[in-house]
Amino acid sequence: MMKTAIIGSGVAALEAAIQIKALKPESEVVMYSREKVRPYRRPALSGMIAEPMNEAQFYIKPETFYQDKGIRLELDHTVTAIQPSEKFLTFADGTTAAFDKLLIATGSRCFLPPVPGIEGENVLSLREFADFERIEKRLEAGVRKIVVIGGGLLGLELAESLLERGCEVVVAEGCPALLPRNLDAEAAAIVEKKLAEVPNLTLRFGVKVQAVEPDGVVLESGKIPAELVMVSAGARANTALAAAAGIRCNRGIAVDDMMRTSAPDIFAAGDCAEVDGVCYGLFNAAKMMGQAAGRNIAGEEARFRPESYPARLAVFGLKLFSAGCFDTPQAEISYDPETGNFRKLFRDDSGRLAGCILMGDLRESLKLQAEIDSSR
């Protein structure tokens, strides 16, 4: 009987396990996770700071699902080494486990800017459930003045949740404009104007963090007082385990479009994987990679086909959607300041839809995304 070991418990890991058991129900599938909780919706973590979620909202599947499907969860199991040729794993407690096929789905970690004090006790990030628990303890202890380093999608969601908990929040962003990967200058200016009206929220763009001190963040222009510093400045693929095993890695673990690594019978998927030089770091991409990996592990042939992977954001009463690219020669725009509805379509030289930005009314989002994907 084939045994597949999966390192990780994110969406890529779970989707792969589901596919393997669906195609090879007699096979053994074991998920090894260093976390102490079963697979959950990681994007929900920032929202949980503002409002608790019930189990059905937070966990991807109920506990009985794993029993019914025959997927074994080994929680609080940290893998410290992979032996590709001998096909076994070593854990932090010194024990080992064999495998026939292996999926590495180790995810990513928060990028910490290389400045003095960034690893201080007053600096936290939010990538997993244990981080959420640490943040909760600080808030319950009365922390209220917070600086968020990074003003991307996750940074803004985190800022909103902290405001709802009664905090004063300063967002320090190195880029000179808001969400440059998701908005063009025109849309960003509209959003920035609305965010400037949010009480207890201060946005600082184009700033460089020079140091983090116990009582604040030092910028070139001066110091921002803070009791807690939250870092949301991007992520880096967790490649150390694979690299130590001799598996080829670049920015991520290098895989082909079937999620195969440079080692036989070893696959990688999710935020840790790099496909054709790209580390996606996106929930939907990780889900699709996991599905492809699971089918290939089970003996089918499935290729990961990337899509446009739109950005969605709902914060401070704003609803945003963007997809595709915005550097095309043609653009159609409509904006109603009264309703706040904004619509901008970007077309290439042949008139095909290459990108879009919507604000307010998002009813066209799925249709426009499908049109962009069909033009790729």
C-alpha positions as CSV (number, residue, x, y, z in Angstrom):
1,M,0.0,0.0,0.0
2,M,1.4,3.4,-1.0
3,K,2.1,5.8,1.8
4,T,2.1,9.6,1.0
5,A,3.6,11.9,3.7
6,I,2.6,15.5,3.5
7,I,4.6,18.2,5.4
8,G,2.3,21.0,6.2
9,S,-1.4,21.6,6.9
10,G,-2.3,24.6,4.8
11,V,-4.8,24.6,1.9
12,A,-2.2,23.1,-0.6
13,A,-1.5,20.2,1.8
14,L,-5.2,19.5,2.4
15,E,-6.3,19.7,-1.2
16,A,-3.5,17.3,-2.1
17,A,-4.6,14.8,0.6
18,I,-8.2,15.0,-0.6
19,Q,-7.3,14.3,-4.2
20,I,-5.1,11.3,-3.3
21,K,-7.7,9.7,-1.2
22,A,-10.4,10.3,-3.8
23,L,-8.2,8.6,-6.5
24,K,-6.5,6.0,-4.4
25,P,-8.8,5.4,-1.4
26,E,-6.7,2.4,-0.3
27,S,-3.5,4.4,0.1
28,E,-2.2,5.8,3.3
29,V,-2.1,9.6,3.6
30,V,-0.5,11.3,6.6
31,M,-0.2,15.1,7.2
32,Y,2.5,16.2,9.5
33,S,2.1,19.7,10.9
34,R,4.1,21.6,13.4
35,E,1.0,23.5,14.3
36,K,-1.3,22.3,17.1
37,V,-4.6,22.9,15.3
38,R,-6.1,21.2,12.3
39,P,-6.2,22.9,8.8
40,Y,-7.8,26.3,9.0
41,R,-8.4,29.3,6.7
42,R,-5.3,31.4,7.1
43,P,-6.7,34.5,5.5
44,A,-9.3,34.6,8.3
45,L,-6.7,35.3,11.0
46,S,-6.6,39.1,10.7
47,G,-10.4,39.2,10.9
48,M,-10.4,37.1,14.0
49,I,-8.6,39.9,15.8
50,A,-11.7,42.0,15.5
51,E,-14.4,39.4,15.8
52,P,-14.2,35.7,17.0
53,M,-15.3,33.1,14.5
54,N,-17.0,29.8,15.1
55,E,-15.4,26.5,14.2
56,A,-17.3,26.2,10.9
57,Q,-16.1,29.6,9.8
58,F,-12.5,29.1,10.8
59,Y,-11.6,25.4,10.1
60,I,-11.6,24.3,6.5
61,K,-13.1,20.9,7.4
62,P,-14.7,19.5,10.6
63,E,-12.7,17.0,12.7
64,T,-14.9,14.1,11.5
65,F,-13.9,14.8,7.9
66,Y,-10.4,13.4,8.4
67,Q,-11.7,10.3,10.0
68,D,-14.3,9.7,7.3
69,K,-11.7,10.2,4.5
70,G,-9.0,8.2,6.1
71,I,-6.5,11.2,6.3
72,R,-4.3,11.0,9.3
73,L,-3.4,14.3,11.0
74,E,-0.2,14.3,13.0
75,L,-0.3,17.7,14.7
76,D,2.6,19.2,16.7
77,H,5.0,17.1,14.6
78,T,7.9,19.2,13.4
79,V,9.9,17.7,10.5
80,T,13.6,18.5,10.9
81,A,15.1,16.5,8.0
82,I,14.2,14.7,4.8
83,Q,16.2,11.8,3.5
84,P,15.2,11.6,-0.2
85,S,17.1,8.5,-1.2
86,E,16.2,6.5,1.9
87,K,12.6,8.0,1.8
88,F,12.1,8.8,5.5
89,L,11.5,11.9,7.6
90,T,13.1,12.9,10.9
91,F,11.1,14.8,13.5
92,A,12.2,17.2,16.3
93,D,11.8,14.5,18.9
94,G,14.2,12.2,17.1
95,T,11.6,9.8,15.7
96,T,11.4,8.9,12.0
97,A,8.7,8.0,9.5
98,A,9.0,6.3,6.1
99,F,7.2,7.4,2.9
100,D,6.7,6.2,-0.7
101,K,5.9,9.7,-2.0
102,L,6.3,13.0,-0.3
103,L,4.6,16.4,-0.7
104,I,6.4,19.4,0.8
105,A,3.8,22.1,1.6
106,T,5.8,24.1,4.2
107,G,4.3,27.5,3.2
108,S,6.0,30.8,3.8
109,R,7.1,33.0,6.6
110,C,6.8,36.7,7.2
111,F,9.6,38.8,5.7
112,L,11.3,40.9,8.4
113,P,13.0,44.0,7.2
114,P,16.8,43.8,8.1
115,V,16.8,46.7,10.5
116,P,18.0,46.9,14.1
117,G,15.4,45.7,16.7
118,I,13.2,43.9,14.2
119,E,13.4,40.7,16.3
120,G,12.5,42.5,19.6
121,E,9.8,41.3,21.9
122,N,7.5,44.1,20.8
123,V,7.5,42.9,17.2
124,L,5.0,40.4,15.9
125,S,3.7,39.1,12.6
126,L,0.5,37.2,11.7
127,R,1.1,34.1,9.6
128,E,-0.3,31.3,11.7
129,F,-2.6,30.5,14.6
130,A,0.2,30.8,17.2
131,D,0.9,34.3,16.1
132,F,-2.8,35.2,16.6
133,E,-2.7,33.9,20.1
134,R,0.4,36.0,20.9
135,I,-1.3,39.1,19.5
136,E,-4.5,38.4,21.5
137,K,-2.4,38.3,24.7
138,R,-1.0,41.8,24.0
139,L,-4.3,43.3,23.2
140,E,-5.9,41.8,26.3
141,A,-3.0,43.3,28.3
142,G,-4.1,46.7,27.1
143,V,-1.8,47.5,24.2
144,R,-3.4,50.2,22.1
145,K,-0.7,52.1,20.1
146,I,0.4,50.0,17.2
147,V,2.5,50.5,14.1
148,V,1.9,48.2,11.1
149,I,5.0,47.9,8.9
150,G,3.6,47.2,5.4
151,G,0.5,48.6,3.7
152,G,-0.5,45.8,1.4
153,L,-3.7,43.9,1.3
154,L,-3.0,42.0,4.5
155,G,-1.6,45.1,6.3
156,L,-4.7,47.0,5.7
157,E,-7.0,44.2,6.8
158,L,-4.9,43.9,10.0
159,A,-5.1,47.7,10.5
160,E,-8.9,47.6,10.3
161,S,-9.2,44.8,12.8
162,L,-6.9,46.5,15.2
163,L,-8.9,49.7,14.9
164,E,-12.1,47.7,15.7
165,R,-10.3,46.6,18.9
166,G,-9.9,50.2,20.0
167,C,-6.3,50.7,18.9
168,E,-4.6,53.7,17.3
169,V,-2.8,52.5,14.2
170,V,-0.1,53.9,12.0
171,V,0.6,52.1,8.7
172,A,4.2,52.6,7.5
173,E,4.6,51.6,3.8
174,G,7.8,51.8,1.8
175,C,6.1,52.2,-1.6
176,P,5.2,55.8,-2.5
177,A,1.6,54.9,-3.3
178,L,-1.1,52.6,-2.0
179,L,-1.2,49.0,-3.3
180,P,0.9,49.5,-6.5
181,R,0.5,45.8,-7.5
182,N,-3.3,46.0,-7.3
183,L,-4.3,49.6,-8.2
184,D,-3.1,52.1,-10.7
185,A,-2.4,55.7,-9.6
186,E,-5.9,57.0,-10.3
187,A,-7.6,54.3,-8.3
188,A,-5.0,54.5,-5.5
189,A,-5.6,58.3,-5.1
190,I,-9.4,57.7,-4.6
191,V,-8.8,55.0,-2.0
192,E,-6.1,57.0,-0.2
193,K,-8.5,60.0,0.1
194,K,-11.2,57.7,1.7
195,L,-8.7,56.1,4.1
196,A,-7.5,59.5,5.2
197,E,-10.9,60.1,6.7
198,V,-10.8,56.9,9.0
199,P,-10.4,57.9,12.7
200,N,-7.3,56.7,14.5
201,L,-5.7,55.6,11.3
202,T,-2.6,57.2,9.9
203,L,-1.0,56.2,6.6
204,R,2.6,57.0,5.9
205,F,3.8,56.2,2.3
206,G,7.3,56.2,0.9
207,V,8.9,55.8,4.3
208,K,11.9,53.7,5.2
209,V,12.1,52.0,8.6
210,Q,15.5,52.5,10.1
211,A,15.1,50.7,13.4
212,V,12.6,49.3,15.8
213,E,12.9,50.3,19.4
214,P,11.0,49.1,22.5
215,D,8.8,52.2,22.4
216,G,8.4,52.8,18.7
217,V,9.6,52.7,15.1
218,V,12.3,55.0,13.8
219,L,11.8,56.4,10.3
220,E,14.0,58.8,8.4
221,S,11.6,61.6,9.3
222,G,11.4,60.8,13.0
223,K,10.1,58.3,15.5
224,I,6.5,56.9,15.7
225,P,5.6,55.9,19.3
226,A,4.3,52.4,19.6
227,E,3.6,49.7,22.2
228,L,3.5,47.0,19.6
229,V,4.9,46.7,16.0
230,M,3.2,44.4,13.5
231,V,5.1,43.4,10.4
232,S,3.1,42.7,7.2
233,A,5.8,43.3,4.6
234,G,5.5,40.3,2.4
235,A,6.5,36.7,2.7
236,R,9.4,34.4,1.9
237,A,9.0,30.7,0.9
238,N,10.0,28.2,3.5
239,T,12.7,26.3,1.5
240,A,15.3,25.4,4.2
241,L,14.0,21.9,4.8
242,A,14.1,21.1,1.1
243,A,17.4,22.8,0.4
244,A,19.1,20.8,3.3
245,A,17.9,17.6,1.6
246,G,19.6,18.6,-1.7
247,I,16.3,19.5,-3.5
248,R,16.8,22.3,-5.9
249,C,15.5,25.7,-4.6
250,N,15.6,29.2,-5.9
251,R,13.3,31.8,-4.3
252,G,11.0,28.8,-3.7
253,I,11.3,25.0,-4.1
254,A,11.7,24.6,-7.8
255,V,8.9,22.5,-9.4
256,D,7.6,21.8,-12.9
257,D,4.0,22.3,-13.8
258,M,3.2,18.9,-12.3
259,M,4.6,20.0,-9.0
260,R,7.6,17.6,-9.2
261,T,10.8,18.6,-7.5
262,S,14.3,17.7,-8.5
263,A,14.1,14.6,-6.3
264,P,12.2,11.5,-7.4
265,D,8.8,10.9,-5.8
266,I,9.0,14.3,-4.0
267,F,6.6,17.1,-4.8
268,A,6.0,20.6,-3.5
269,A,3.0,22.9,-3.6
270,G,1.7,26.1,-2.1
271,D,3.5,29.2,-0.9
272,C,6.8,27.2,-0.7
273,A,6.8,26.2,-4.4
274,E,8.2,28.1,-7.3
275,V,6.7,27.3,-10.7
276,D,8.5,28.7,-13.8
277,G,10.3,31.2,-11.7
278,V,7.2,32.4,-9.9
279,C,6.3,32.2,-6.2
280,Y,2.6,33.0,-6.1
281,G,2.0,33.3,-2.4
282,L,-1.8,33.3,-2.9
283,F,-4.5,31.2,-1.4
284,N,-6.2,30.2,-4.7
285,A,-2.9,29.4,-6.4
286,A,-1.9,27.2,-3.4
287,K,-5.2,25.4,-3.6
288,M,-4.8,24.7,-7.3
289,M,-1.2,23.6,-6.8
290,G,-2.3,21.2,-4.1
291,Q,-5.0,19.7,-6.3
292,A,-2.5,19.2,-9.1
293,A,0.1,17.7,-6.8
294,G,-2.4,15.2,-5.3
295,R,-3.6,14.0,-8.6
296,N,0.0,13.5,-9.9
297,I,1.0,11.7,-6.7
298,A,-2.0,9.4,-7.2
299,G,-0.7,8.5,-10.7
300,E,-2.8,10.8,-12.9
301,E,-1.3,13.5,-15.0
302,A,-2.4,17.0,-14.0
303,R,-0.8,20.3,-14.7
304,F,-0.9,23.5,-12.7
305,R,-2.4,26.2,-15.0
306,P,-2.0,29.7,-13.4
307,E,-4.8,32.1,-13.7
308,S,-5.0,35.9,-13.2
309,Y,-5.5,35.5,-9.4
310,P,-7.4,38.7,-8.6
311,A,-7.0,40.9,-5.6
312,R,-10.0,41.4,-3.4
313,L,-10.2,43.8,-0.4
314,A,-13.1,44.8,1.8
315,V,-11.9,47.3,4.5
316,F,-13.2,50.5,6.0
317,G,-16.4,50.3,4.0
318,L,-14.5,50.0,0.7
319,K,-14.9,47.1,-1.7
320,L,-12.1,46.6,-4.2
321,F,-11.4,44.1,-7.0
322,S,-8.5,44.1,-9.4
323,A,-7.1,41.5,-11.9
324,G,-4.6,41.4,-14.7
325,C,-2.2,44.1,-15.8
326,F,-2.6,47.9,-15.9
327,D,0.2,48.9,-18.3
328,T,-1.8,48.6,-21.5
329,P,-2.2,51.4,-24.1
330,Q,-6.0,51.6,-23.8
331,A,-8.2,52.2,-20.8
332,E,-11.9,52.8,-20.3
333,I,-12.9,54.5,-17.0
334,S,-16.1,55.5,-15.2
335,Y,-16.3,57.0,-11.7
336,D,-19.3,58.2,-9.7
337,P,-18.1,60.2,-6.7
338,E,-21.6,60.1,-5.2
339,T,-21.8,56.3,-5.0
340,G,-18.1,55.6,-4.9
341,N,-18.4,53.2,-7.9
342,F,-15.2,53.1,-9.9
343,R,-14.6,50.9,-13.0
344,K,-11.5,50.9,-15.2
345,L,-10.8,48.4,-18.0
346,F,-7.4,48.0,-19.6
347,R,-7.1,46.7,-23.1
348,D,-4.1,45.6,-25.2
349,D,-3.4,46.7,-28.8
350,S,-5.8,44.1,-30.2
351,G,-8.6,45.3,-27.9
352,R,-8.6,42.2,-25.6
353,L,-9.2,42.8,-21.9
354,A,-5.9,42.7,-20.1
355,G,-6.9,44.0,-16.7
356,C,-9.6,45.7,-14.6
357,I,-10.1,47.6,-11.4
358,L,-13.5,47.8,-9.7
359,M,-14.5,49.7,-6.6
360,G,-17.9,49.7,-4.9
361,D,-20.0,47.7,-7.3
362,L,-18.3,44.4,-7.9
363,R,-21.0,42.5,-9.7
364,E,-19.0,42.3,-12.9
365,S,-15.9,40.9,-11.2
366,L,-16.3,37.2,-12.1
367,K,-17.2,37.9,-15.7
368,L,-14.3,40.3,-16.2
369,Q,-11.8,37.9,-14.6
370,A,-13.0,35.1,-16.9
371,E,-12.5,37.4,-19.9
372,I,-9.0,38.3,-18.8
373,D,-8.1,34.6,-18.3
374,S,-9.5,33.7,-21.7
375,S,-7.2,36.4,-23.3
376,R,-4.0,35.0,-21.7
